[in-house]
Amino acid sequence: MLTDEFLERVFANKEMQKMPIGCQSTAVHAFQEVLEDIKEENPYAELSAILSTNE
């Protein structure tokens, strides 16, 4: 689901590079699962709505 460009940016992030590669992979996998669940619940959800905060 996640594009190669997106994954490259995630793994290039300085904070991600501080974690062992196995933890990086687990974090990305969990994030992908959450996004897939959201997409399944609402296939027309916009990214801006998903990432917005209700402060």
PQR file of N, CA, C, O and H, with PARSE charges and radii, in Angstrom:
ATOM      1  N   MET A   1       0.817  -1.188   0.000 -0.4000 1.5000
ATOM      2  CA  MET A   1       0.000   0.000   0.000 -0.0000 2.0000
ATOM      3  C   MET A   1       0.866   1.259   0.000  0.5500 1.7000
ATOM      4  O   MET A   1       0.604   2.182  -0.771 -0.5500 1.4000
ATOM      5  N   LEU A   2       1.870   1.311   0.832 -0.4000 1.5000
ATOM      6  CA  LEU A   2       2.723   2.500   0.910 -0.0000 2.0000
ATOM      7  C   LEU A   2       3.675   2.510  -0.282  0.5500 1.7000
ATOM      8  O   LEU A   2       4.245   1.480  -0.643 -0.5500 1.4000
ATOM      9  H   LEU A   2       2.083   0.561   1.458  0.4000 1.0000
ATOM     10  N   THR A   3       3.836   3.668  -0.878 -0.4000 1.5000
ATOM     11  CA  THR A   3       4.696   3.776  -2.050 -0.0000 2.0000
ATOM     12  C   THR A   3       6.169   3.700  -1.655  0.5500 1.7000
ATOM     13  O   THR A   3       6.533   3.937  -0.504 -0.5500 1.4000
ATOM     14  H   THR A   3       3.373   4.504  -0.584  0.4000 1.0000
ATOM     15  N   ASP A   4       6.990   3.370  -2.615 -0.4000 1.5000
ATOM     16  CA  ASP A   4       8.431   3.327  -2.374 -0.0000 2.0000
ATOM     17  C   ASP A   4       8.953   4.691  -1.951  0.5500 1.7000
ATOM     18  O   ASP A   4       9.814   4.788  -1.077 -0.5500 1.4000
ATOM     19  H   ASP A   4       6.695   3.177  -3.550  0.4000 1.0000
ATOM     20  N   GLU A   5       8.432   5.747  -2.570 -0.4000 1.5000
ATOM     21  CA  GLU A   5       8.868   7.105  -2.226 -0.0000 2.0000
ATOM     22  C   GLU A   5       8.549   7.419  -0.758  0.5500 1.7000
ATOM     23  O   GLU A   5       9.376   7.983  -0.043 -0.5500 1.4000
ATOM     24  H   GLU A   5       7.733   5.668  -3.280  0.4000 1.0000
ATOM     25  N   PHE A   6       7.351   7.050  -0.325 -0.4000 1.5000
ATOM     26  CA  PHE A   6       6.958   7.283   1.063 -0.0000 2.0000
ATOM     27  C   PHE A   6       7.865   6.503   2.012  0.5500 1.7000
ATOM     28  O   PHE A   6       8.348   7.048   3.005 -0.5500 1.4000
ATOM     29  H   PHE A   6       6.679   6.592  -0.906  0.4000 1.0000
ATOM     30  N   LEU A   7       8.095   5.227   1.703 -0.4000 1.5000
ATOM     31  CA  LEU A   7       8.942   4.396   2.562 -0.0000 2.0000
ATOM     32  C   LEU A   7      10.372   4.926   2.610  0.5500 1.7000
ATOM     33  O   LEU A   7      11.004   4.902   3.666 -0.5500 1.4000
ATOM     34  H   LEU A   7       7.703   4.784   0.897  0.4000 1.0000
ATOM     35  N   GLU A   8      10.883   5.398   1.491 -0.4000 1.5000
ATOM     36  CA  GLU A   8      12.226   5.977   1.473 -0.0000 2.0000
ATOM     37  C   GLU A   8      12.312   7.172   2.405  0.5500 1.7000
ATOM     38  O   GLU A   8      13.299   7.332   3.123 -0.5500 1.4000
ATOM     39  H   GLU A   8      10.369   5.418   0.633  0.4000 1.0000
ATOM     40  N   ARG A   9      11.292   8.006   2.398 -0.4000 1.5000
ATOM     41  CA  ARG A   9      11.281   9.181   3.274 -0.0000 2.0000
ATOM     42  C   ARG A   9      11.209   8.766   4.742  0.5500 1.7000
ATOM     43  O   ARG A   9      11.883   9.346   5.593 -0.5500 1.4000
ATOM     44  H   ARG A   9      10.491   7.875   1.814  0.4000 1.0000
ATOM     45  N   VAL A  10      10.391   7.765   5.027 -0.4000 1.5000
ATOM     46  CA  VAL A  10      10.255   7.296   6.407 -0.0000 2.0000
ATOM     47  C   VAL A  10      11.589   6.740   6.902  0.5500 1.7000
ATOM     48  O   VAL A  10      12.051   7.115   7.980 -0.5500 1.4000
ATOM     49  H   VAL A  10       9.843   7.295   4.336  0.4000 1.0000
ATOM     50  N   PHE A  11      12.203   5.861   6.134 -0.4000 1.5000
ATOM     51  CA  PHE A  11      13.443   5.234   6.568 -0.0000 2.0000
ATOM     52  C   PHE A  11      14.629   6.197   6.546  0.5500 1.7000
ATOM     53  O   PHE A  11      15.632   5.949   7.215 -0.5500 1.4000
ATOM     54  H   PHE A  11      11.827   5.557   5.259  0.4000 1.0000
ATOM     55  N   ALA A  12      14.532   7.279   5.796 -0.4000 1.5000
ATOM     56  CA  ALA A  12      15.585   8.294   5.766 -0.0000 2.0000
ATOM     57  C   ALA A  12      15.463   9.276   6.929  0.5500 1.7000
ATOM     58  O   ALA A  12      16.396  10.031   7.203 -0.5500 1.4000
ATOM     59  H   ALA A  12      13.717   7.480   5.252  0.4000 1.0000
ATOM     60  N   ASN A  13      14.337   9.270   7.604 -0.4000 1.5000
ATOM     61  CA  ASN A  13      14.097  10.186   8.714 -0.0000 2.0000
ATOM     62  C   ASN A  13      15.115   9.933   9.828  0.5500 1.7000
ATOM     63  O   ASN A  13      15.356   8.786  10.204 -0.5500 1.4000
ATOM     64  H   ASN A  13      13.579   8.657   7.381  0.4000 1.0000
ATOM     65  N   LYS A  14      15.709  11.005  10.354 -0.4000 1.5000
ATOM     66  CA  LYS A  14      16.753  10.870  11.377 -0.0000 2.0000
ATOM     67  C   LYS A  14      16.255  10.157  12.624  0.5500 1.7000
ATOM     68  O   LYS A  14      16.992   9.368  13.215 -0.5500 1.4000
ATOM     69  H   LYS A  14      15.513  11.937  10.049  0.4000 1.0000
ATOM     70  N   GLU A  15      15.022  10.416  13.035 -0.4000 1.5000
ATOM     71  CA  GLU A  15      14.475   9.760  14.224 -0.0000 2.0000
ATOM     72  C   GLU A  15      14.304   8.260  13.991  0.5500 1.7000
ATOM     73  O   GLU A  15      14.561   7.462  14.892 -0.5500 1.4000
ATOM     74  H   GLU A  15      14.423  11.057  12.555  0.4000 1.0000
ATOM     75  N   MET A  16      13.876   7.874  12.801 -0.4000 1.5000
ATOM     76  CA  MET A  16      13.716   6.447  12.486 -0.0000 2.0000
ATOM     77  C   MET A  16      15.074   5.744  12.487  0.5500 1.7000
ATOM     78  O   MET A  16      15.179   4.591  12.904 -0.5500 1.4000
ATOM     79  H   MET A  16      13.667   8.522  12.069  0.4000 1.0000
ATOM     80  N   GLN A  17      16.100   6.434  12.025 -0.4000 1.5000
ATOM     81  CA  GLN A  17      17.424   5.824  11.936 -0.0000 2.0000
ATOM     82  C   GLN A  17      18.032   5.557  13.311  0.5500 1.7000
ATOM     83  O   GLN A  17      19.004   4.810  13.420 -0.5500 1.4000
ATOM     84  H   GLN A  17      16.015   7.371  11.686  0.4000 1.0000
ATOM     85  N   LYS A  18      17.473   6.154  14.355 -0.4000 1.5000
ATOM     86  CA  LYS A  18      17.954   5.912  15.711 -0.0000 2.0000
ATOM     87  C   LYS A  18      17.472   4.560  16.240  0.5500 1.7000
ATOM     88  O   LYS A  18      18.007   4.046  17.223 -0.5500 1.4000
ATOM     89  H   LYS A  18      16.683   6.761  14.266  0.4000 1.0000
ATOM     90  N   MET A  19      16.458   3.987  15.583 -0.4000 1.5000
ATOM     91  CA  MET A  19      15.884   2.716  16.029 -0.0000 2.0000
ATOM     92  C   MET A  19      16.525   1.564  15.266  0.5500 1.7000
ATOM     93  O   MET A  19      16.931   1.734  14.116 -0.5500 1.4000
ATOM     94  H   MET A  19      16.024   4.405  14.785  0.4000 1.0000
ATOM     95  N   PRO A  20      16.621   0.383  15.897 -0.5600 1.5000
ATOM     96  CA  PRO A  20      17.100  -0.793  15.162  0.2800 2.0000
ATOM     97  C   PRO A  20      16.177  -1.083  13.971  0.5500 1.7000
ATOM     98  O   PRO A  20      14.980  -0.797  14.027 -0.5500 1.4000
ATOM     99  N   ILE A  21      16.730  -1.643  12.911 -0.4000 1.5000
ATOM    100  CA  ILE A  21      15.983  -1.871  11.675 -0.0000 2.0000
ATOM    101  C   ILE A  21      14.736  -2.720  11.911  0.5500 1.7000
ATOM    102  O   ILE A  21      13.717  -2.488  11.262 -0.5500 1.4000
ATOM    103  H   ILE A  21      17.702  -1.874  12.866  0.4000 1.0000
ATOM    104  N   GLY A  22      14.785  -3.679  12.805 -0.4000 1.5000
ATOM    105  CA  GLY A  22      13.613  -4.500  13.098 -0.0000 2.0000
ATOM    106  C   GLY A  22      12.488  -3.674  13.688  0.5500 1.7000
ATOM    107  O   GLY A  22      11.319  -3.891  13.368 -0.5500 1.4000
ATOM    108  H   GLY A  22      15.613  -3.867  13.333  0.4000 1.0000
ATOM    109  N   CYS A  23      12.830  -2.733  14.542 -0.4000 1.5000
ATOM    110  CA  CYS A  23      11.821  -1.841  15.134 -0.0000 2.0000
ATOM    111  C   CYS A  23      11.265  -0.900  14.084  0.5500 1.7000
ATOM    112  O   CYS A  23      10.072  -0.596  14.095 -0.5500 1.4000
ATOM    113  H   CYS A  23      13.780  -2.556  14.802  0.4000 1.0000
ATOM    114  N   GLN A  24      12.107  -0.435  13.180 -0.4000 1.5000
ATOM    115  CA  GLN A  24      11.645   0.428  12.094 -0.0000 2.0000
ATOM    116  C   GLN A  24      10.603  -0.309  11.256  0.5500 1.7000
ATOM    117  O   GLN A  24       9.548   0.235  10.931 -0.5500 1.4000
ATOM    118  H   GLN A  24      13.076  -0.682  13.171  0.4000 1.0000
ATOM    119  N   SER A  25      10.915  -1.541  10.918 -0.4000 1.5000
ATOM    120  CA  SER A  25      10.012  -2.339  10.103 -0.0000 2.0000
ATOM    121  C   SER A  25       8.681  -2.568  10.811  0.5500 1.7000
ATOM    122  O   SER A  25       7.618  -2.481  10.196 -0.5500 1.4000
ATOM    123  H   SER A  25      11.772  -1.984  11.181  0.4000 1.0000
ATOM    124  N   THR A  26       8.746  -2.861  12.108 -0.4000 1.5000
ATOM    125  CA  THR A  26       7.527  -3.075  12.889 -0.0000 2.0000
ATOM    126  C   THR A  26       6.684  -1.804  12.939  0.5500 1.7000
ATOM    127  O   THR A  26       5.462  -1.862  12.799 -0.5500 1.4000
ATOM    128  H   THR A  26       9.609  -2.932  12.608  0.4000 1.0000
ATOM    129  N   ALA A  27       7.325  -0.668  13.136 -0.4000 1.5000
ATOM    130  CA  ALA A  27       6.611   0.608  13.203 -0.0000 2.0000
ATOM    131  C   ALA A  27       5.916   0.910  11.879  0.5500 1.7000
ATOM    132  O   ALA A  27       4.754   1.317  11.870 -0.5500 1.4000
ATOM    133  H   ALA A  27       8.318  -0.620  13.249  0.4000 1.0000
ATOM    134  N   VAL A  28       6.606   0.718  10.772 -0.4000 1.5000
ATOM    135  CA  VAL A  28       6.025   0.989   9.461 -0.0000 2.0000
ATOM    136  C   VAL A  28       4.880   0.020   9.184  0.5500 1.7000
ATOM    137  O   VAL A  28       3.845   0.421   8.650 -0.5500 1.4000
ATOM    138  H   VAL A  28       7.550   0.388  10.778  0.4000 1.0000
ATOM    139  N   HIS A  29       5.055  -1.239   9.540 -0.4000 1.5000
ATOM    140  CA  HIS A  29       4.010  -2.236   9.332 -0.0000 2.0000
ATOM    141  C   HIS A  29       2.753  -1.879  10.134  0.5500 1.7000
ATOM    142  O   HIS A  29       1.639  -1.983   9.622 -0.5500 1.4000
ATOM    143  H   HIS A  29       5.896  -1.565   9.973  0.4000 1.0000
ATOM    144  N   ALA A  30       2.933  -1.464  11.375 -0.4000 1.5000
ATOM    145  CA  ALA A  30       1.786  -1.083  12.207 -0.0000 2.0000
ATOM    146  C   ALA A  30       1.076   0.126  11.601  0.5500 1.7000
ATOM    147  O   ALA A  30      -0.153   0.158  11.540 -0.5500 1.4000
ATOM    148  H   ALA A  30       3.838  -1.380  11.791  0.4000 1.0000
ATOM    149  N   PHE A  31       1.833   1.105  11.159 -0.4000 1.5000
ATOM    150  CA  PHE A  31       1.264   2.297  10.538 -0.0000 2.0000
ATOM    151  C   PHE A  31       0.468   1.918   9.289  0.5500 1.7000
ATOM    152  O   PHE A  31      -0.626   2.434   9.063 -0.5500 1.4000
ATOM    153  H   PHE A  31       2.831   1.079  11.208  0.4000 1.0000
ATOM    154  N   GLN A  32       1.020   1.022   8.489 -0.4000 1.5000
ATOM    155  CA  GLN A  32       0.346   0.578   7.275 -0.0000 2.0000
ATOM    156  C   GLN A  32      -0.962  -0.140   7.610  0.5500 1.7000
ATOM    157  O   GLN A  32      -1.970   0.067   6.934 -0.5500 1.4000
ATOM    158  H   GLN A  32       1.909   0.603   8.673  0.4000 1.0000
ATOM    159  N   GLU A  33      -0.956  -0.974   8.642 -0.4000 1.5000
ATOM    160  CA  GLU A  33      -2.171  -1.678   9.038 -0.0000 2.0000
ATOM    161  C   GLU A  33      -3.262  -0.704   9.479  0.5500 1.7000
ATOM    162  O   GLU A  33      -4.431  -0.875   9.133 -0.5500 1.4000
ATOM    163  H   GLU A  33      -0.137  -1.142   9.191  0.4000 1.0000
ATOM    164  N   VAL A  34      -2.878   0.308  10.236 -0.4000 1.5000
ATOM    165  CA  VAL A  34      -3.851   1.306  10.687 -0.0000 2.0000
ATOM    166  C   VAL A  34      -4.450   2.033   9.479  0.5500 1.7000
ATOM    167  O   VAL A  34      -5.663   2.233   9.419 -0.5500 1.4000
ATOM    168  H   VAL A  34      -1.929   0.447  10.517  0.4000 1.0000
ATOM    169  N   LEU A  35      -3.619   2.425   8.531 -0.4000 1.5000
ATOM    170  CA  LEU A  35      -4.118   3.104   7.337 -0.0000 2.0000
ATOM    171  C   LEU A  35      -5.046   2.196   6.528  0.5500 1.7000
ATOM    172  O   LEU A  35      -6.059   2.657   6.004 -0.5500 1.4000
ATOM    173  H   LEU A  35      -2.633   2.263   8.580  0.4000 1.0000
ATOM    174  N   GLU A  36      -4.709   0.924   6.426 -0.4000 1.5000
ATOM    175  CA  GLU A  36      -5.570  -0.010   5.702 -0.0000 2.0000
ATOM    176  C   GLU A  36      -6.913  -0.171   6.403  0.5500 1.7000
ATOM    177  O   GLU A  36      -7.948  -0.263   5.744 -0.5500 1.4000
ATOM    178  H   GLU A  36      -3.886   0.550   6.852  0.4000 1.0000
ATOM    179  N   ASP A  37      -6.905  -0.205   7.739 -0.4000 1.5000
ATOM    180  CA  ASP A  37      -8.149  -0.292   8.500 -0.0000 2.0000
ATOM    181  C   ASP A  37      -9.017   0.942   8.260  0.5500 1.7000
ATOM    182  O   ASP A  37     -10.226   0.831   8.060 -0.5500 1.4000
ATOM    183  H   ASP A  37      -6.064  -0.130   8.275  0.4000 1.0000
ATOM    184  N   ILE A  38      -8.392   2.109   8.282 -0.4000 1.5000
ATOM    185  CA  ILE A  38      -9.131   3.353   8.041 -0.0000 2.0000
ATOM    186  C   ILE A  38      -9.712   3.350   6.635  0.5500 1.7000
ATOM    187  O   ILE A  38     -10.859   3.747   6.430 -0.5500 1.4000
ATOM    188  H   ILE A  38      -7.410   2.199   8.444  0.4000 1.0000
ATOM    189  N   LYS A  39      -8.922   2.903   5.670 -0.4000 1.5000
ATOM    190  CA  LYS A  39      -9.387   2.850   4.279 -0.0000 2.0000
ATOM    191  C   LYS A  39     -10.566   1.885   4.142  0.5500 1.7000
ATOM    192  O   LYS A  39     -11.505   2.149   3.392 -0.5500 1.4000
ATOM    193  H   LYS A  39      -7.990   2.580   5.836  0.4000 1.0000
ATOM    194  N   GLU A  40     -10.512   0.775   4.864 -0.4000 1.5000
ATOM    195  CA  GLU A  40     -11.597  -0.198   4.823 -0.0000 2.0000
ATOM    196  C   GLU A  40     -12.879   0.377   5.441  0.5500 1.7000
ATOM    197  O   GLU A  40     -13.977   0.165   4.926 -0.5500 1.4000
ATOM    198  H   GLU A  40      -9.748   0.561   5.473  0.4000 1.0000
ATOM    199  N   GLU A  41     -12.723   1.098   6.540 -0.4000 1.5000
ATOM    200  CA  GLU A  41     -13.870   1.703   7.220 -0.0000 2.0000
ATOM    201  C   GLU A  41     -14.496   2.824   6.392  0.5500 1.7000
ATOM    202  O   GLU A  41     -15.717   2.971   6.347 -0.5500 1.4000
ATOM    203  H   GLU A  41     -11.832   1.271   6.958  0.4000 1.0000
ATOM    204  N   ASN A  42     -13.644   3.606   5.742 -0.4000 1.5000
ATOM    205  CA  ASN A  42     -14.121   4.731   4.953 -0.0000 2.0000
ATOM    206  C   ASN A  42     -13.221   4.904   3.729  0.5500 1.7000
ATOM    207  O   ASN A  42     -12.236   5.640   3.779 -0.5500 1.4000
ATOM    208  H   ASN A  42     -12.651   3.487   5.779  0.4000 1.0000
ATOM    209  N   PRO A  43     -13.561   4.224   2.627 -0.5600 1.5000
ATOM    210  CA  PRO A  43     -12.692   4.267   1.445  0.2800 2.0000
ATOM    211  C   PRO A  43     -12.542   5.654   0.831  0.5500 1.7000
ATOM    212  O   PRO A  43     -11.650   5.877   0.012 -0.5500 1.4000
ATOM    213  N   TYR A  44     -13.409   6.588   1.221 -0.4000 1.5000
ATOM    214  CA  TYR A  44     -13.346   7.933   0.651 -0.0000 2.0000
ATOM    215  C   TYR A  44     -12.750   8.951   1.619  0.5500 1.7000
ATOM    216  O   TYR A  44     -12.824  10.158   1.384 -0.5500 1.4000
ATOM    217  H   TYR A  44     -14.133   6.407   1.886  0.4000 1.0000
ATOM    218  N   ALA A  45     -12.167   8.466   2.694 -0.4000 1.5000
ATOM    219  CA  ALA A  45     -11.550   9.367   3.671 -0.0000 2.0000
ATOM    220  C   ALA A  45     -10.386  10.114   3.018  0.5500 1.7000
ATOM    221  O   ALA A  45      -9.579   9.529   2.297 -0.5500 1.4000
ATOM    222  H   ALA A  45     -12.107   7.486   2.885  0.4000 1.0000
ATOM    223  N   GLU A  46     -10.322  11.395   3.283 -0.4000 1.5000
ATOM    224  CA  GLU A  46      -9.231  12.206   2.745 -0.0000 2.0000
ATOM    225  C   GLU A  46      -8.075  12.215   3.734  0.5500 1.7000
ATOM    226  O   GLU A  46      -8.279  12.205   4.948 -0.5500 1.4000
ATOM    227  H   GLU A  46     -10.978  11.871   3.869  0.4000 1.0000
ATOM    228  N   LEU A  47      -6.873  12.235   3.205 -0.4000 1.5000
ATOM    229  CA  LEU A  47      -5.681  12.227   4.041 -0.0000 2.0000
ATOM    230  C   LEU A  47      -5.685  13.386   5.026  0.5500 1.7000
ATOM    231  O   LEU A  47      -5.302  13.215   6.183 -0.5500 1.4000
ATOM    232  H   LEU A  47      -6.707  12.244   2.218  0.4000 1.0000
ATOM    233  N   SER A  48      -6.106  14.540   4.589 -0.4000 1.5000
ATOM    234  CA  SER A  48      -6.126  15.703   5.480 -0.0000 2.0000
ATOM    235  C   SER A  48      -7.052  15.467   6.673  0.5500 1.7000
ATOM    236  O   SER A  48      -6.752  15.913   7.780 -0.5500 1.4000
ATOM    237  H   SER A  48      -6.418  14.679   3.649  0.4000 1.0000
ATOM    238  N   ALA A  49      -8.164  14.777   6.466 -0.4000 1.5000
ATOM    239  CA  ALA A  49      -9.092  14.479   7.566 -0.0000 2.0000
ATOM    240  C   ALA A  49      -8.500  13.441   8.508  0.5500 1.7000
ATOM    241  O   ALA A  49      -8.698  13.520   9.720 -0.5500 1.4000
ATOM    242  H   ALA A  49      -8.408  14.415   5.566  0.4000 1.0000
ATOM    243  N   ILE A  50      -7.785  12.484   7.969 -0.4000 1.5000
ATOM    244  CA  ILE A  50      -7.180  11.432   8.781 -0.0000 2.0000
ATOM    245  C   ILE A  50      -6.086  12.006   9.684  0.5500 1.7000
ATOM    246  O   ILE A  50      -5.944  11.601  10.838 -0.5500 1.4000
ATOM    247  H   ILE A  50      -7.624  12.420   6.984  0.4000 1.0000
ATOM    248  N   LEU A  51      -5.327  12.941   9.150 -0.4000 1.5000
ATOM    249  CA  LEU A  51      -4.171  13.477   9.879 -0.0000 2.0000
ATOM    250  C   LEU A  51      -4.477  14.718  10.706  0.5500 1.7000
ATOM    251  O   LEU A  51      -3.619  15.203  11.444 -0.5500 1.4000
ATOM    252  H   LEU A  51      -5.443  13.269   8.212  0.4000 1.0000
ATOM    253  N   SER A  52      -5.687  15.229  10.586 -0.4000 1.5000
ATOM    254  CA  SER A  52      -5.996  16.451  11.329 -0.0000 2.0000
ATOM    255  C   SER A  52      -6.213  16.163  12.800  0.5500 1.7000
ATOM    256  O   SER A  52      -6.567  15.052  13.195 -0.5500 1.4000
ATOM    257  H   SER A  52      -6.384  14.835   9.987  0.4000 1.0000
ATOM    258  N   THR A  53      -5.992  17.193  13.602 -0.4000 1.5000
ATOM    259  CA  THR A  53      -6.237  17.082  15.039 -0.0000 2.0000
ATOM    260  C   THR A  53      -7.490  17.855  15.385  0.5500 1.7000
ATOM    261  O   THR A  53      -7.855  18.810  14.699 -0.5500 1.4000
ATOM    262  H   THR A  53      -5.704  18.096  13.282  0.4000 1.0000
ATOM    263  N   ASN A  54      -8.131  17.445  16.431 -0.4000 1.5000
ATOM    264  CA  ASN A  54      -9.365  18.103  16.865 -0.0000 2.0000
ATOM    265  C   ASN A  54      -9.100  18.938  18.109  0.5500 1.7000
ATOM    266  O   ASN A  54      -9.770  18.782  19.131 -0.5500 1.4000
ATOM    267  H   ASN A  54      -7.834  16.669  16.989  0.4000 1.0000
ATOM    268  N   GLU A  55      -8.136  19.809  18.013 -0.4000 1.5000
ATOM    269  CA  GLU A  55      -7.772  20.643  19.161 -0.0000 2.0000
ATOM    270  C   GLU A  55      -8.564  21.923  19.185  0.5500 1.7000
ATOM    271  O   GLU A  55      -8.384  22.744  20.085 -0.5500 1.4000
ATOM    272  H   GLU A  55      -7.593  19.935  17.184  0.4000 1.0000
TER
END
